[in-house]
């Protein structure tokens, strides 16, 4: 066999192997997000320490929308540092105003009633605690579990 024929004979299987290992078509993970139940802090009945839902179960690699709503008369500081480190945030929306940024927030804070919407994709599985700073003993804690 000539050198050219041998090289061509080797090139075909190598090219086929490279094409077989090529990544699949890219998918926009932020599309088709699932809306989670609202996390309501404080209640309509005057209970400033009520929490509508303490635990959330999510799936890694999926997009979600979570509205965190203050209805109480307290200042609420929502902390979830491990959760924020393990998600990609598409945007944070407050009163139809959007915040886009390269990283996670330190915490979210409400001084008055209102809503903050998080639109995100879970990038790593794990169990992540959240709490309202200073009000943990009042039951204002929970977990976000991503499988």
C-alpha positions in Angstrom: 0.0 0.0 0.0 1.2 3.4 -0.8 1.8 6.0 2.0 -1.2 8.0 0.9 -3.6 5.0 0.9 -2.3 4.0 4.4 -2.8 7.5 5.7 -6.3 7.7 4.2 -7.1 4.3 5.8 -6.1 5.6 9.2 -7.8 9.0 8.8 -11.3 7.6 8.2 -11.5 5.7 11.6 -9.9 8.6 13.4 -12.3 11.1 11.9 -15.3 8.8 12.7 -14.1 8.5 16.4 -13.7 12.3 16.7 -17.2 12.9 15.3 -18.7 10.3 17.6 -17.2 12.1 20.6 -18.3 15.5 19.5 -20.6 17.3 21.9 -24.4 17.2 21.3 -26.2 20.3 20.1 -26.3 23.1 22.7 -29.5 23.5 24.6 -30.6 26.8 26.2 -31.2 25.7 29.8 -32.9 29.0 30.8 -35.8 28.3 28.4 -39.0 26.5 29.6 -38.5 27.3 33.3 -40.8 25.8 35.9 -42.6 28.1 38.2 -42.1 27.1 41.9 -44.7 27.8 44.6 -44.2 31.2 46.1 -42.1 31.5 49.2 -44.2 33.9 51.4 -42.5 35.5 54.4 -45.0 36.7 57.0 -48.8 36.1 56.8 -51.9 38.0 56.1 -53.1 37.2 59.6 -50.4 39.3 61.3 -48.0 36.5 61.9 -44.7 38.1 60.9 -42.8 34.8 61.3 -45.0 32.6 59.0 -43.4 30.8 56.1 -45.6 29.4 53.3 -43.2 26.6 52.3 -39.9 25.7 54.0 -38.6 23.1 51.6 -38.2 22.9 47.8 -37.1 20.0 45.7 -35.4 20.8 42.4 -33.6 19.0 39.7 -30.1 19.8 38.6 -29.8 21.2 35.0 -33.4 22.6 35.0 -34.6 26.2 35.0 -36.9 27.6 37.7 -38.6 30.8 38.7 -39.1 31.5 42.4 -41.0 34.5 43.8 -40.1 35.3 47.4 -42.7 37.6 48.8 -42.7 39.7 52.0 -46.1 40.1 53.6 -44.9 40.7 57.2 -44.0 43.7 59.2 -40.4 42.7 59.8 -37.2 43.4 57.9 -36.3 40.1 56.2 -32.8 39.2 55.0 -32.9 36.0 53.0 -29.6 34.1 53.1 -28.8 31.0 51.0 -25.1 31.2 50.3 -24.5 27.6 49.2 -27.7 27.7 47.0 -26.6 30.9 45.4 -23.1 29.4 44.7 -24.7 26.4 43.0 -27.1 28.1 40.6 -26.7 30.3 37.5 -29.0 33.3 37.9 -30.6 34.5 34.7 -32.1 37.5 36.3 -33.5 39.0 39.5 -36.8 40.9 39.0 -38.1 43.6 41.4 -41.2 45.6 40.4 -40.7 44.6 36.7 -37.1 45.9 36.8 -34.5 43.3 35.9 -31.1 42.8 37.5 -28.5 40.9 35.4 -25.1 40.2 36.8 -22.1 37.9 36.6 -22.5 36.5 40.1 -24.6 35.6 43.0 -26.0 38.1 45.5 -24.8 38.0 49.1 -28.5 38.1 50.3 -31.9 39.5 49.4 -33.6 42.0 51.7 -37.1 43.4 52.2 -37.7 46.5 54.3 -41.4 46.6 53.2 -43.9 44.3 51.6 -43.0 43.2 48.1 -41.8 40.5 45.8 -38.4 39.5 44.4 -38.3 37.0 41.6 -35.3 34.7 41.0 -35.0 33.1 37.6 -32.2 30.5 37.7 -30.8 27.2 36.6 -29.5 24.7 39.1 -26.0 23.7 38.1 -25.0 21.4 41.0 -27.0 18.9 43.1 -27.0 19.2 46.8 -29.0 20.2 49.9 -28.9 23.9 50.6 -30.1 25.7 53.7 -31.9 29.0 53.6 -32.8 31.3 56.5 -34.0 34.7 57.4 -31.1 36.3 59.3 -31.8 36.8 63.0 -35.2 35.0 62.7 -34.1 31.4 62.5 -35.3 30.7 66.1 -38.8 31.8 65.0 -38.9 29.0 62.4 -37.9 31.1 59.3 -35.6 28.5 57.8 -35.8 25.8 55.2 -33.9 23.7 52.6 -33.6 23.6 48.9 -32.7 20.2 47.7 -31.4 19.7 44.1 -31.1 16.2 42.8 
